[in-house]
């Protein structure tokens, strides 16, 4: 998100007012108020050739006040609009969770759950083409941690820039990625690495550090903490753009891990409106693949009912509509098995760094 | 072995010691002469399983059951509202002490031995009426079981009203002589250990036995809970203690009705249920001189005309002496029984619970939102009168994730075992519950959901699948009647669910246009700095319907069941309607408060014509019913005539209303003829006649037994929840 794409305060307020105006105009004509949104499901995302990521398609959904639930959503949207305006005026910001609690005072406009307030904030982003940073809303979600020989500058609470080397200036838990990783807050200064490896689980992240994998293979390790937060995806995108370093993704072998990769490389369904900022189309899925379960004879678990449903859904997800993914998903369905990253420990603690990763990296031309 | 004979507990207390406290010795002797008596212990040992003492958990249930059934029967006969207390105390290991106490008539001193010490076996052939006491072997079995398993005596305290003191006595059984052994007999004033008052009549039994108290679906608790449902006139309590004396289970079901079940009459057998052997025996024992009078006097449902017809078809002369009828002639008579049209047997031998009381019974045991009950008219299968009652409760505290609870009863006795093999269950499973709003995986079987269904079969002859008497055996007519009753309560449920969902929808719409929409308008105008828009046209567009809401309430001061109907016109056009309401019309109720007038359309259906309702306006209609008690009426059906739909009311089905009116006219005609005549036989004959006459005009079946509409007959399938 370069500065040129960021909107001025007035632009943000104006685009929020357009939402309120759509409602008001309709009521003046004697029609129920409403709000028009793109459909936010896998059926309405498509590959954008120009951007190289998945974006929302043309399907729209109308939220109008003919049903109680939708009418409440409209009222809440207006309350959020008012709240954002107030924050913009007073130069404050709040977390999504704080907004959820503040809504307690909105009477009939209060949220039923935090999920609801998060979704509505996203709806507003999509409709107004603003970002939640424009709305002065922050996530409380945990950013990633990074360990590796890269140097960044981060502007601290006092507004001073501090330089941090993510290998030498951090403890065992690594450098914590802040929620805002834009230029105004974070600069990528220097690096001496060959690639970046994003890792799903904390256990594997710690294993690789203990085995000294980052230095040996000259890479930076990023712990994704499950489904990666926006800032995690954004910083990977910036590393890819600014340093032109390859990004490889190392996860468990199960349908949910496939989705983690898809959100990094192709764009997440929930945030398809900003895929071009968040998705790193150059990212590569390293493993664990369904093939690996067989090739390395890994200990595996049976797929649960939810796993099976998730796999089935992925078959019709446009992001997985490539020969390789279809093959992997079908193979997994056939096996009826899934495996964890840590199942590699079957062959000893060093197996992952001595054998598995070198072999896999060699396979994609990143051998060391 | 002799056990093949039908085992029947001859309601010993009633037969041997009447409620008046005087033993009807001649009757008692008469009964015992008809009974075959066999050695008790021999019998007991061989038949433990169907006497209900085969397992330790079941033994205590059976003992409670025998004792409570006796109490209920005795109270019913003596016209006393029963208060029954059950106490169970674990004494050691697998042993426990059971105490039951009632406020019944008590047993006279001299009858105690017989009631508690003898097995009475035999068939009571001529007595055909509905009784609880068709199960097990009675309280004697309990005394016996106690003695066999613990070697102890059963302590009895009995007080009859006419004595000044109570009899205290310990009882055992002499298994060789099949006799009770009395010991420690004394007389004393009986003071209630709970209240400290002197007891004027009642019975208390304290006995030790090898048994185990268990909780759950098959427990004493469940048995008493079920018993209380079908005996809303009884107050029953249960306390269970462990070895240390702390309470482990407790239940108390207070009576919800002061109406005792009516005393049932014995009836003569109906020709449709007679077997050849029985007929031959009756012929042999008959004192009648002529066959015509034999048929008339020994059977129910046989009019003089029918008797003549039977004999003509069987080619037996009317003047023949019954004793001289040969076997092949008897066969011909049996065949003729099936071809001649006969009147139904009289139905006063049955004692239905009646739907209002079922509702009360269910509501005292189960907390629910909705109850729909049906008492079907009595019906006949193979000459045996029977009657089906069904109750369905829904919502409230009932759990929604498992199969529904099925409460089965035969002649007011709970059936707790062998649910799957029972006709009552099978009839329930055969209904397509999905179409009535309950989940039913696979389209048949026991439905799932927050519901419980009660099925009561009242009959002079309940046929069980086995001697254990826990499952009713297949019978097409009974099956059909249960199915029909289920469909009725099902429709009640469906209406209720439809109504609740409509009500919910309407409530949401009101909230939407009255609260949320004005806030949207206000907030958006504030944000934009614009004028607030006029919302009236927006509201009309959002609602675009006429809404009807009815509220039932209880007017404490006037003792009226009030119904308040509000109609809102949220359309862009003026509307005119006639509103019709179903109300529980009966001889005891009346439309006491009705400022809007209107008129009666049919039994239990009142109509009001409304003035034109302009767009955006509403009107209120109110009426009050007297003769009900609080909570009796909790679901109303509202219909309308007019164009367009009303959310919250059903369009009147005029064709069904016509049918209902015809049926009512017919019934009135039958009733008129009946009331003119005194003799029941001729009166039924006349009714038959008059119906035949009527039928030529109204083209209805001429068989009176087929269609006499009962007071409960309902119209256009909306019955079952109108109380």
Interface residues (C-beta under 8 A of the other chain):
Chain A: X17 X20 X21 X23 X24 X27 X28 X30 X31 X32 X33 X65 X66 X67 X68 X71 X72 X74 X75 X78 X79 X81 X82 X85 X107 X108 X109
Chain B: X508 X509 X511 X512 X515 X516 X517 X519 X520 X521 X523 X524 X525 X526 X527 X528 X530 X533 X534 X535 X537 X538 X541 X542
